[in-house]
Amino acid sequence: MFRCAHVLHQSPLTASNLLTGVRFTVRNGTKSGRRFYKQEAYKPVTMNDLPVPRGSWAQLHALKQRNYNLTLAGGLAFTGFTAFVAYQSNLIVLNTTPDLKKMNIRTSVPEPASTAESGAAPDDVAAASPAPAGTEAAPAAAAAEPLPEVPAHVPYLLVGGGTASFAAFRAIKAKDAKAKVLVVTEEPHLPYMRPPLSKELWFSDDPETPSTLKFKQWNGKDRSIFFEPSEFYCRPAELPERENGGVAVLAGRRVVKLDVIKRRAYLDDGSEITYDKCLLATGGQPRSLPALEAVRDKVTLFRTIDDYRSLEETMRKAKSVVIVGGGFLGSELACALGRKGKQTGLTVTQTFPEPGNMGRVLPEYLSNWTTRKVQAEGVQVLTGTSVKSARRQGDAVELTLDDGRQLTADHVVVSVGLAPRTELAATSGLELDDTHGGYRVNAELEARSNLWVAGDAACFFDVQLGRRRVEHHDHAVVSGRLAGENMTGAGKPYWHQSMFWSDLGPDVGYEAIGIVDAALPTVGVFAKATAKDTPQAVVEATGEGVRSETEQAAESLPQTAPTAPRPPRQGEEYGKGVVFYTRDDTIVGLVLWNVFNKMPTARKIIKEARKSDEISELAKLFSLYDSE
């Protein structure tokens, strides 16, 4: 185009020449016009007439070549990215024998009439499709090869079916809507929440509660113990073929070994599963006492749905029960069974070596107050004692304590803590923490490449409080959610300070955060409680029974202004208050006693490492005297 324009410019018949070629003359006094064209010799176009580039010809060539290389590189990158996406989506395969199941292609048409004989569910059989036009019909619909119950490969494998696992697959699906997640759990149940097992379920008057596992929260609202209904999940066999992904639960199975290099899991029935990303959320198992091994059939180690159902059935027939342990779970069960015993005549005795209920967590004065609360529920509390031996006495159990006293009961419930489930460490070459127990993980909760740990079994590094291992519901939720996000590539560190809570019925409860150890120095600020300062009241205000969910729901509630603490009044009990735990003059933990919806404030105090000399000012933030 440029050359054509240049040739026209050199041509003699240009517009300027045409205009200059017009002449006018005057003849005989009149004006007459005579038009003619100026003729010029044709001059051939030469190389000298072409435009000269800026710079040298070599520079122009280099510029053109660079632009070409950039265009070529961009095209190759786009082609490579497109091929990678297609390969990851199973749209193309690189081997000579493609996996037709991953490509959602059936190799044969199933026989619809075979369901009754084979015992398969109707969902396992696909409808027969007619033969394409122009082809001969098949002699008979051949039976499709049944899908294996255990998928050969899953993108996301979660070992354990508890709260951490549930939080993880919810986070995974939030980041990757088409993710395929397989949960392998030893329990025969879908993922469920554990706190109601020792709280609300025991306060239900419905005789069908053990079978339905539905309960009323403190505000009277009905709720199921299961996180999701069964319709939410798909069958493990169909998970690989689901185009939009899903979550499947392989119940009653146990992972016995992991090959973290080949990313392969080995199950107790000999099955093998390869994975892309794996989470260990194995939780913990209740500790027992060697002194009770002789009467093991009369002992309940309380932890699961089956433990609750078994104990509930036993309590219908038993006349007496002994609860060994004075921590969170033991004290909650003592209050629940004690209140139930007032109606049925059941005798409840609780024994533990501490000087008071929850004596390892609460300061002595508050622990003693809690013991009086448990006794008021009809429980005989024996403090400072341990079980020395046990023997059968007919259908009952006789316990001998270390102070020589003997207790006779129809059943014994043991609640003396948890041991993290870490059996896979020995078979899979994973590192354990010698001090705290559990799998050692980095700040992103990763134990090895493509292997994360969350919940009770994770020993993580807290940037404020050092390396820790936590055994509470909120930690399982938060760590499971973070692990799920990191499995999708988030790469987030664990910064959250998880909380835990305990309710001694609908009237008394507390929330705690950080390191709460009765051996640490404490400073408590208390006030008189009102009708609004109870677990039941906070559930009624927020509509949530799980305290970590209550905390989120309470963010929309009106907040009161800080008030200054005052000296205690005559006859005032520990109705509500805040206990500050200090270490090296730094606040490392808080217990909010019948004080709710203030956990964000407590979490900020821990995060900022506030000093003990600031407690009088910090106590104002909890507005203890506003309702008086």
C-alpha positions as CSV (number, residue, x, y, z in Angstrom):
1,M,0.0,0.0,0.0
2,F,2.9,2.4,0.8
3,R,4.6,1.7,-2.5
4,C,1.3,2.3,-4.5
5,A,0.9,5.6,-2.7
6,H,4.4,6.6,-3.4
7,V,4.1,5.8,-7.2
8,L,1.0,7.9,-7.4
9,H,2.9,10.7,-5.8
10,Q,5.6,10.5,-8.5
11,S,3.1,10.4,-11.4
12,P,2.9,13.6,-13.6
13,L,-0.9,13.4,-13.6
14,T,-1.3,14.6,-10.1
15,A,-4.0,17.0,-8.9
16,S,-1.5,19.9,-8.7
17,N,-0.5,19.3,-12.3
18,L,-4.0,19.2,-13.5
19,L,-4.7,22.5,-11.9
20,T,-1.6,24.2,-13.3
21,G,-2.5,22.9,-16.7
22,V,-5.5,25.1,-17.1
23,R,-4.9,28.4,-19.1
24,F,-7.2,31.3,-20.1
25,T,-6.6,33.7,-23.0
26,V,-8.5,36.7,-24.5
27,R,-9.2,37.0,-28.2
28,N,-11.0,39.8,-30.0
29,G,-11.9,41.4,-26.8
30,T,-13.7,38.3,-25.5
31,K,-12.7,35.9,-23.0
32,S,-12.2,32.4,-24.2
33,G,-10.8,29.4,-22.5
34,R,-8.5,26.7,-23.8
35,R,-7.7,23.7,-21.6
36,F,-4.6,21.7,-22.1
37,Y,-2.5,19.2,-20.0
38,K,1.1,19.8,-19.1
39,Q,3.2,16.9,-20.4
40,E,6.2,15.8,-18.4
41,A,8.5,12.9,-19.0
42,Y,7.8,9.8,-17.0
43,K,10.4,9.1,-14.3
44,P,10.7,5.5,-13.1
45,V,10.6,4.9,-9.3
46,T,13.9,3.9,-7.8
47,M,15.0,2.6,-4.4
48,N,16.1,6.2,-3.5
49,D,12.5,7.2,-3.7
50,L,11.4,4.8,-1.0
51,P,11.0,6.0,2.6
52,V,14.0,5.7,4.9
53,P,13.3,4.2,8.3
54,R,14.4,5.9,11.6
55,G,17.7,4.5,12.5
56,S,19.4,1.8,10.5
57,W,17.8,-1.1,8.5
58,A,19.3,-3.5,11.1
59,Q,17.5,-1.8,13.9
60,L,14.2,-2.0,12.0
61,H,14.7,-5.7,11.4
62,A,15.5,-6.3,15.1
63,L,12.3,-4.5,16.1
64,K,10.2,-6.5,13.7
65,Q,11.8,-9.7,14.9
66,R,11.2,-8.9,18.6
67,N,7.5,-8.2,17.9
68,Y,7.3,-11.5,16.1
69,N,9.0,-13.4,19.0
70,L,6.6,-11.9,21.5
71,T,3.6,-12.9,19.4
72,L,4.9,-16.4,19.1
73,A,5.6,-16.7,22.8
74,G,2.1,-15.5,23.7
75,G,0.6,-18.0,21.3
76,L,2.6,-20.9,22.7
77,A,1.7,-19.9,26.3
78,F,-2.0,-19.7,25.5
79,T,-1.8,-23.1,23.7
80,G,0.0,-24.7,26.7
81,F,-2.4,-23.3,29.2
82,T,-5.4,-24.5,27.2
83,A,-3.9,-28.0,26.9
84,F,-3.2,-28.1,30.7
85,V,-6.8,-27.1,31.6
86,A,-8.1,-29.7,29.2
87,Y,-5.9,-32.4,30.7
88,Q,-6.9,-31.5,34.3
89,S,-10.5,-31.6,33.2
90,N,-10.0,-35.1,31.7
91,L,-11.0,-33.7,28.2
92,I,-7.8,-35.2,26.8
93,V,-5.6,-38.1,27.9
94,L,-2.0,-38.8,27.3
95,N,-1.9,-42.5,27.7
96,T,-2.9,-45.1,25.1
97,T,-5.6,-46.6,27.3
98,P,-7.8,-43.7,28.5
99,D,-9.8,-44.1,31.7
100,L,-13.3,-44.0,30.3
101,K,-14.9,-43.7,33.7
102,K,-13.0,-40.4,34.4
103,M,-14.2,-39.2,31.0
104,N,-17.8,-40.0,32.0
105,I,-18.1,-42.6,29.2
106,R,-19.8,-46.0,29.8
107,T,-18.5,-48.9,27.8
108,S,-21.7,-50.8,27.9
109,V,-25.4,-50.4,28.5
110,P,-26.7,-51.8,31.8
111,E,-29.5,-54.3,31.9
112,P,-32.5,-52.8,33.7
113,A,-34.0,-56.1,34.6
114,S,-31.1,-57.2,36.7
115,T,-31.7,-55.0,39.8
116,A,-33.9,-57.2,41.7
117,E,-31.7,-60.3,41.3
118,S,-28.4,-58.5,42.0
119,G,-29.8,-56.6,45.0
120,A,-28.4,-53.3,43.7
121,A,-30.2,-50.1,44.3
122,P,-32.2,-48.6,41.4
123,D,-29.7,-45.7,41.3
124,D,-26.9,-48.2,40.3
125,V,-28.6,-48.9,37.0
126,A,-28.7,-46.6,34.1
127,A,-31.6,-46.6,31.6
128,A,-30.9,-48.4,28.3
129,S,-30.5,-46.1,25.3
130,P,-31.6,-47.0,21.8
131,A,-29.0,-47.8,19.1
132,P,-28.0,-45.0,16.8
133,A,-29.8,-44.8,13.5
134,G,-28.3,-46.8,10.7
135,T,-26.7,-49.4,12.9
136,E,-27.7,-52.9,13.8
137,A,-29.3,-53.3,17.2
138,A,-27.3,-55.1,19.9
139,P,-28.5,-58.7,20.5
140,A,-29.1,-57.8,24.2
141,A,-28.3,-55.1,26.6
142,A,-25.1,-56.2,28.2
143,A,-24.7,-55.6,31.9
144,A,-22.4,-52.8,32.8
145,E,-19.4,-53.5,34.9
146,P,-20.4,-52.4,38.4
147,L,-18.6,-49.3,39.8
148,P,-16.2,-50.1,42.6
149,E,-17.4,-49.1,46.1
150,V,-14.1,-47.5,46.8
151,P,-13.0,-45.0,44.1
152,A,-9.5,-45.6,42.8
153,H,-8.7,-41.9,42.8
154,V,-10.1,-38.8,44.4
155,P,-8.8,-35.2,44.2
156,Y,-9.5,-34.5,47.9
157,L,-9.2,-37.3,50.5
158,L,-10.2,-36.5,54.1
159,V,-9.3,-39.1,56.8
160,G,-11.8,-38.7,59.7
161,G,-15.4,-37.7,59.7
162,G,-15.6,-35.2,62.6
163,T,-16.0,-31.5,62.9
164,A,-12.6,-30.6,61.3
165,S,-13.3,-32.8,58.3
166,F,-16.7,-31.2,57.8
167,A,-15.2,-27.7,58.1
168,A,-12.6,-28.7,55.5
169,F,-14.9,-30.0,52.8
170,R,-17.2,-27.0,53.3
171,A,-14.2,-24.7,52.7
172,I,-13.0,-26.8,49.7
173,K,-16.5,-26.7,48.0
174,A,-16.6,-22.9,48.7
175,K,-13.4,-22.4,46.8
176,D,-13.9,-25.1,44.1
177,A,-17.6,-25.8,43.5
178,K,-16.9,-28.8,41.3
179,A,-14.5,-30.4,43.8
180,K,-14.8,-34.2,44.4
181,V,-14.2,-34.9,48.1
182,L,-14.1,-38.4,49.8
183,V,-14.4,-38.6,53.6
184,V,-13.2,-41.9,55.1
185,T,-14.4,-42.5,58.7
186,E,-14.4,-45.4,61.1
187,E,-17.7,-44.5,62.5
188,P,-20.9,-45.7,60.8
189,H,-22.4,-42.2,60.9
190,L,-22.3,-39.1,58.7
191,P,-20.3,-36.1,60.1
192,Y,-21.9,-34.7,63.3
193,M,-21.2,-32.2,66.1
194,R,-20.1,-33.6,69.4
195,P,-21.0,-30.9,72.0
196,P,-24.7,-31.8,72.3
197,L,-23.8,-35.3,73.3
198,S,-23.0,-34.1,76.8
199,K,-25.4,-31.2,76.9
200,E,-28.7,-30.7,75.2
201,L,-29.5,-34.3,74.3
202,W,-29.7,-35.2,78.0
203,F,-32.2,-32.5,78.7
204,S,-34.7,-33.7,76.1
205,D,-38.0,-35.1,77.2
206,D,-38.6,-36.9,73.8
207,P,-38.1,-40.7,74.2
208,E,-37.2,-40.8,70.5
209,T,-34.2,-38.6,70.9
210,P,-31.6,-41.4,71.0
211,S,-32.8,-42.6,67.6
212,T,-33.6,-39.3,65.9
213,L,-30.6,-37.5,67.5
214,K,-32.6,-34.3,67.4
215,F,-32.6,-31.9,70.3
216,K,-33.9,-28.6,71.5
217,Q,-31.5,-25.8,72.0
218,W,-31.7,-23.7,75.2
219,N,-34.1,-21.4,73.3
220,G,-36.4,-24.3,72.4
221,K,-35.4,-24.4,68.7
222,D,-35.2,-27.9,67.2
223,R,-31.9,-29.0,65.6
224,S,-30.3,-32.2,64.4
225,I,-26.9,-33.3,65.6
226,F,-25.8,-33.9,62.0
227,F,-24.1,-31.1,60.1
228,E,-25.9,-32.0,56.8
229,P,-28.8,-34.3,55.9
230,S,-28.0,-37.5,54.1
231,E,-29.3,-36.0,50.8
232,F,-26.3,-33.7,50.8
233,Y,-23.9,-36.5,50.2
234,C,-23.4,-38.9,47.2
235,R,-22.3,-42.5,47.2
236,P,-18.6,-43.1,47.0
237,A,-19.0,-45.3,44.0
238,E,-20.5,-42.5,41.9
239,L,-18.2,-39.7,43.0
240,P,-15.7,-40.1,40.1
241,E,-18.5,-39.8,37.5
242,R,-20.2,-36.7,39.0
243,E,-19.7,-33.9,36.5
244,N,-20.3,-31.2,39.1
245,G,-18.4,-32.9,41.9
246,G,-19.7,-33.7,45.4
247,V,-18.9,-35.0,48.8
248,A,-19.1,-38.8,49.6
249,V,-18.6,-40.5,53.0
250,L,-17.0,-44.0,53.1
251,A,-18.2,-45.0,56.6
252,G,-16.9,-47.9,58.6
253,R,-13.5,-47.9,57.0
254,R,-10.1,-47.0,58.4
255,V,-6.9,-45.7,56.7
256,V,-4.0,-47.8,58.0
257,K,-1.1,-46.3,55.9
258,L,-0.2,-43.4,53.7
259,D,2.4,-43.3,51.0
260,V,3.0,-39.5,51.0
261,I,5.4,-39.8,48.0
262,K,3.1,-41.6,45.7
263,R,0.0,-40.0,47.4
264,R,-1.7,-43.3,48.0
265,A,-3.9,-44.4,51.0
266,Y,-4.3,-48.0,52.1
267,L,-7.5,-49.0,53.8
268,D,-8.1,-51.8,56.4
269,D,-9.9,-53.9,53.9
270,G,-7.0,-53.9,51.4
271,S,-8.4,-51.1,49.2
272,E,-6.1,-48.4,47.9
273,I,-7.0,-44.8,47.0
274,T,-4.7,-42.4,45.2
275,Y,-5.3,-38.7,45.9
276,D,-4.1,-35.2,44.9
277,K,-4.5,-33.6,48.4
278,C,-5.1,-35.3,51.8
279,L,-6.2,-34.1,55.2
280,L,-5.7,-36.0,58.5
281,A,-8.6,-35.1,60.8
282,T,-8.4,-38.2,62.9
283,G,-9.3,-36.5,66.2
284,G,-8.7,-38.2,69.5
285,Q,-9.8,-41.2,71.5
286,P,-10.8,-41.2,75.2
287,R,-8.2,-42.2,77.7
288,S,-9.0,-45.1,80.1
289,L,-7.7,-46.1,83.5
290,P,-5.7,-49.3,84.0
291,A,-7.6,-49.9,87.3
292,L,-10.8,-50.4,85.3
293,E,-9.7,-53.0,82.8
294,A,-11.2,-55.8,85.0
295,V,-14.7,-54.3,84.6
296,R,-14.4,-53.0,81.0
297,D,-17.9,-54.2,80.1
298,K,-19.3,-51.9,82.8
299,V,-17.4,-48.9,81.7
300,T,-18.2,-46.2,79.1
301,L,-15.5,-44.1,77.5
302,F,-17.8,-41.3,76.4
303,R,-17.0,-39.8,73.0
304,T,-19.3,-40.8,70.1
305,I,-23.0,-41.2,69.1
306,D,-22.8,-44.9,69.9
307,D,-21.4,-44.1,73.4
308,Y,-24.3,-41.7,74.0
309,R,-26.9,-44.2,72.9
310,S,-25.4,-47.0,74.9
311,L,-25.1,-44.8,78.1
312,E,-28.7,-43.5,77.7
313,E,-30.1,-47.0,77.4
314,T,-28.0,-48.1,80.5
315,M,-29.3,-45.1,82.5
316,R,-32.9,-46.2,81.9
317,K,-32.2,-49.4,83.9
318,A,-29.4,-48.4,86.3
319,K,-29.9,-47.2,89.8
320,S,-26.5,-45.6,90.3
321,V,-23.6,-44.4,88.2
322,V,-20.1,-43.1,89.0
323,I,-18.4,-40.5,86.8
324,V,-14.6,-40.5,87.0
325,G,-13.2,-37.2,85.9
326,G,-13.8,-33.5,86.9
327,G,-13.0,-31.7,83.6
328,F,-15.3,-30.2,81.0
329,L,-16.9,-33.4,79.9
330,G,-17.1,-35.1,83.3
331,S,-18.7,-32.0,84.9
332,E,-21.2,-31.5,82.1
333,L,-22.3,-35.2,82.2
334,A,-22.5,-35.0,86.0
335,C,-24.9,-32.0,85.8
336,A,-27.0,-33.6,83.1
337,L,-27.3,-37.0,84.8
338,G,-27.8,-35.4,88.2
339,R,-30.8,-33.4,86.9
340,K,-32.1,-36.5,85.2
341,G,-31.6,-38.4,88.5
342,K,-33.9,-36.0,90.3
343,Q,-36.7,-37.3,88.1
344,T,-35.8,-41.0,87.9
345,G,-34.1,-41.6,91.3
346,L,-30.7,-42.3,89.7
347,T,-27.8,-41.8,92.1
348,V,-24.9,-39.9,90.5
349,T,-21.4,-39.8,92.1
350,Q,-18.4,-37.9,90.6
351,T,-14.8,-38.5,91.7
352,F,-11.6,-36.9,90.6
353,P,-8.1,-36.0,92.1
354,E,-8.4,-32.2,91.7
355,P,-9.7,-30.0,94.7
356,G,-12.8,-29.0,92.7
357,N,-14.6,-29.3,89.4
358,M,-12.5,-28.1,86.5
359,G,-9.7,-27.5,89.0
360,R,-7.0,-27.7,86.3
361,V,-8.5,-24.7,84.4
362,L,-10.3,-22.5,86.9
363,P,-8.7,-20.7,89.9
364,E,-9.5,-22.3,93.2
365,Y,-12.2,-20.0,94.3
366,L,-14.1,-20.4,91.0
367,S,-13.5,-24.2,91.0
368,N,-15.0,-24.5,94.4
369,W,-18.1,-22.4,93.3
370,T,-18.5,-24.8,90.3
371,T,-18.4,-27.8,92.6
372,R,-21.2,-26.4,94.7
373,K,-23.2,-25.8,91.5
374,V,-22.7,-29.5,90.5
375,Q,-23.7,-30.6,94.0
376,A,-26.9,-28.5,93.7
377,E,-27.8,-30.6,90.7
378,G,-28.0,-33.7,93.0
379,V,-24.5,-35.0,92.4
380,Q,-22.3,-36.4,95.2
381,V,-18.9,-34.9,94.4
382,L,-15.8,-36.6,95.9
383,T,-12.7,-34.4,95.4
384,G,-9.0,-35.2,95.8
385,T,-9.5,-38.9,95.2
386,S,-8.5,-41.4,92.5
387,V,-9.7,-44.9,91.6
388,K,-7.2,-47.5,92.9
389,S,-8.9,-50.7,91.9
390,A,-12.2,-52.1,90.6
391,R,-13.9,-55.5,90.8
392,R,-17.3,-57.1,89.9
393,Q,-19.9,-57.5,92.6
394,G,-22.7,-59.4,91.0
395,D,-24.1,-57.1,88.3
396,A,-22.6,-54.1,89.9
397,V,-19.0,-52.6,90.1
398,E,-17.2,-51.9,93.3
399,L,-14.6,-49.2,93.1
400,T,-11.8,-48.7,95.7
401,L,-10.5,-45.2,96.1
402,D,-7.0,-44.3,97.1
403,D,-8.3,-42.9,100.4
404,G,-9.8,-46.3,101.3
405,R,-13.4,-45.5,100.5
406,Q,-15.4,-47.8,98.4
407,L,-18.2,-47.0,95.9
408,T,-20.7,-49.4,94.4
409,A,-22.5,-48.5,91.2
410,D,-24.3,-50.2,88.3
411,H,-22.1,-48.4,85.7
412,V,-19.0,-46.3,85.4
413,V,-18.4,-43.4,83.0
414,V,-14.7,-42.4,82.5
415,S,-13.8,-38.9,81.3
416,V,-10.1,-38.3,81.9
417,G,-9.0,-36.6,78.7
418,L,-8.2,-37.5,75.1
419,A,-5.2,-39.0,73.4
420,P,-4.7,-37.8,69.8
421,R,-5.2,-40.5,67.1
422,T,-1.7,-40.7,65.6
423,E,-1.5,-44.4,64.5
424,L,-0.6,-43.4,61.0
425,A,2.7,-41.8,62.2
426,A,4.4,-45.2,62.6
427,T,3.1,-46.6,59.3
428,S,3.5,-43.5,57.2
429,G,6.7,-41.8,58.5
430,L,5.0,-38.7,60.0
431,E,6.6,-36.6,62.7
432,L,5.0,-36.4,66.2
433,D,5.5,-33.8,68.9
434,D,7.1,-35.2,72.0
435,T,5.7,-32.6,74.4
436,H,2.2,-32.0,73.3
437,G,1.5,-35.0,71.2
438,G,-0.1,-35.0,67.8
439,Y,1.3,-34.5,64.3
440,R,3.7,-31.6,64.0
441,V,2.6,-29.2,61.3
442,N,3.9,-25.9,59.9
443,A,2.1,-22.5,60.1
444,E,-0.1,-23.6,57.1
445,L,-1.1,-26.9,59.0
446,E,0.9,-28.9,56.5
447,A,2.8,-32.0,57.7
448,R,4.2,-33.1,54.4
449,S,3.7,-32.0,50.8
450,N,0.0,-32.3,49.9
451,L,-0.8,-33.6,53.4
452,W,-2.5,-31.4,56.0
453,V,-3.6,-32.0,59.6
454,A,-6.4,-30.3,61.5
455,G,-8.4,-30.6,64.7
456,D,-7.3,-32.5,67.9
457,A,-4.5,-34.4,66.2
458,A,-2.6,-31.3,65.0
459,C,0.3,-29.8,67.0
460,F,0.7,-26.3,65.5
461,F,2.8,-23.2,66.2
462,D,0.9,-20.3,67.7
463,V,2.7,-17.0,67.0
464,Q,1.5,-15.5,70.2
465,L,1.5,-18.5,72.6
466,G,4.0,-21.0,71.1
467,R,3.5,-24.5,69.9
468,R,0.2,-25.9,71.1
469,R,-2.4,-28.7,70.6
470,V,-6.0,-27.9,71.2
471,E,-8.9,-30.3,71.7
472,H,-12.0,-28.1,71.4
473,H,-14.9,-27.6,68.9
474,D,-14.0,-24.1,67.7
475,H,-10.4,-25.1,67.0
476,A,-11.6,-28.0,64.9
477,V,-13.9,-25.7,63.0
478,V,-11.2,-23.0,62.4
479,S,-8.3,-25.3,61.7
480,G,-10.4,-27.5,59.4
481,R,-11.6,-24.5,57.4
482,L,-8.0,-23.2,57.1
483,A,-6.7,-26.6,56.0
484,G,-9.5,-26.9,53.4
485,E,-8.6,-23.4,52.0
486,N,-4.9,-24.3,51.9
487,M,-5.7,-27.5,50.1
488,T,-7.2,-25.4,47.3
489,G,-4.0,-23.2,47.2
490,A,-4.7,-20.4,49.6
491,G,-1.4,-20.7,51.5
492,K,-2.8,-19.0,54.7
493,P,-1.0,-19.3,58.1
494,Y,-2.9,-20.2,61.3
495,W,-3.4,-16.8,63.1
496,H,-6.8,-17.4,64.7
497,Q,-7.1,-17.7,68.5
498,S,-9.8,-20.5,68.9
499,M,-12.1,-20.5,71.9
500,F,-13.8,-23.2,73.9
501,W,-16.9,-23.3,76.1
502,S,-18.7,-25.4,78.7
503,D,-22.3,-25.2,79.9
504,L,-23.3,-26.6,83.3
505,G,-26.9,-26.7,82.2
506,P,-29.0,-23.7,80.8
507,D,-28.1,-21.3,83.7
508,V,-24.3,-21.4,84.0
509,G,-21.7,-21.4,81.3
510,Y,-18.3,-20.0,80.3
511,E,-16.2,-19.3,77.3
512,A,-12.4,-19.3,77.3
513,I,-9.5,-18.4,75.0
514,G,-5.7,-18.8,75.1
515,I,-3.8,-20.7,77.8
516,V,-6.1,-21.2,80.8
517,D,-4.2,-23.1,83.4
518,A,-5.0,-23.0,87.1
519,A,-1.3,-23.0,87.9
520,L,-0.9,-19.6,86.3
521,P,-1.4,-16.3,88.2
522,T,-5.0,-15.0,87.7
523,V,-6.9,-11.8,88.3
524,G,-10.7,-12.0,88.4
525,V,-13.3,-9.2,88.1
526,F,-16.9,-10.3,89.0
527,A,-20.4,-8.8,89.2
528,K,-23.9,-9.9,90.0
529,A,-25.5,-11.9,87.2
530,T,-29.0,-11.1,85.8
531,A,-31.5,-13.2,83.9
532,K,-29.7,-12.1,80.7
533,D,-26.4,-13.6,81.8
534,T,-27.0,-17.3,81.1
535,P,-26.4,-19.7,78.2
536,Q,-30.1,-20.0,77.6
537,A,-30.4,-16.2,77.3
538,V,-27.6,-15.9,74.8
539,V,-29.1,-18.7,72.6
540,E,-32.4,-17.0,72.7
541,A,-30.8,-13.7,71.6
542,T,-28.8,-15.2,68.7
543,G,-30.7,-18.3,67.8
544,E,-27.5,-20.4,67.8
545,G,-26.7,-23.2,70.3
546,V,-23.0,-23.8,69.3
547,R,-21.0,-21.1,71.0
548,S,-18.7,-20.5,68.1
549,E,-21.7,-19.8,65.9
550,T,-23.3,-17.7,68.7
551,E,-20.2,-15.5,68.6
552,Q,-20.7,-14.8,64.9
553,A,-24.4,-14.2,65.2
554,A,-23.9,-11.8,68.1
555,E,-21.8,-9.4,65.9
556,S,-25.0,-7.8,64.8
557,L,-26.3,-7.2,68.3
558,P,-26.1,-3.7,69.9
559,Q,-22.9,-3.3,71.8
560,T,-22.7,-1.4,75.1
561,A,-20.1,1.1,76.2
562,P,-17.3,0.1,78.5
563,T,-17.9,0.5,82.3
564,A,-15.4,0.8,85.1
565,P,-15.1,-2.2,87.5
566,R,-16.1,-1.7,91.2
567,P,-15.3,-3.5,94.4
568,P,-17.5,-6.6,95.2
569,R,-20.6,-6.0,97.3
570,Q,-21.5,-7.8,100.5
571,G,-22.9,-11.3,99.8
572,E,-22.2,-11.1,96.1
573,E,-21.4,-14.4,94.4
574,Y,-19.5,-15.2,91.2
575,G,-22.5,-14.5,89.0
576,K,-20.6,-13.3,86.0
577,G,-17.1,-12.0,85.5
578,V,-13.8,-12.2,83.6
579,V,-10.6,-14.1,84.7
580,F,-7.3,-12.9,83.3
581,Y,-4.4,-15.5,83.2
582,T,-0.9,-14.1,83.1
583,R,2.5,-15.4,82.3
584,D,5.6,-13.2,82.5
585,D,3.4,-10.2,83.2
586,T,1.6,-10.8,79.8
587,I,-2.1,-11.8,79.5
588,V,-2.1,-15.2,77.8
589,G,-5.7,-16.4,78.5
590,L,-9.2,-15.3,79.6
591,V,-12.3,-17.0,81.0
592,L,-15.6,-15.2,80.4
593,W,-17.8,-16.5,83.2
594,N,-21.5,-16.1,82.2
595,V,-20.3,-13.2,79.9
596,F,-21.2,-13.8,76.3
597,N,-20.7,-12.2,72.9
598,K,-17.4,-10.6,74.1
599,M,-15.0,-13.1,72.6
600,P,-13.7,-10.7,69.8
601,T,-12.6,-8.4,72.6
602,A,-10.8,-11.2,74.5
603,R,-9.2,-12.4,71.2
604,K,-7.8,-8.9,70.6
605,I,-6.3,-8.7,74.1
606,I,-4.4,-12.0,73.5
607,K,-3.3,-10.9,70.0
608,E,-1.9,-7.6,71.2
609,A,-0.1,-9.3,74.2
610,R,-1.5,-6.8,76.7
611,K,0.3,-6.6,80.0
612,S,-1.0,-7.5,83.5
613,D,-0.8,-3.9,84.7
614,E,-3.5,-3.0,82.2
615,I,-6.2,-5.4,83.6
616,S,-8.1,-2.7,85.5
617,E,-8.6,-0.8,82.2
618,L,-9.2,-3.9,80.1
619,A,-11.9,-5.1,82.4
620,K,-14.0,-2.1,81.5
621,L,-14.3,-3.5,77.9
622,F,-16.6,-6.3,79.1
623,S,-19.3,-4.0,80.6
624,L,-20.0,-6.2,83.6
625,Y,-22.1,-3.6,85.4
626,D,-24.3,-2.3,82.6
627,S,-27.3,-4.4,83.5
628,E,-27.4,-3.6,87.2
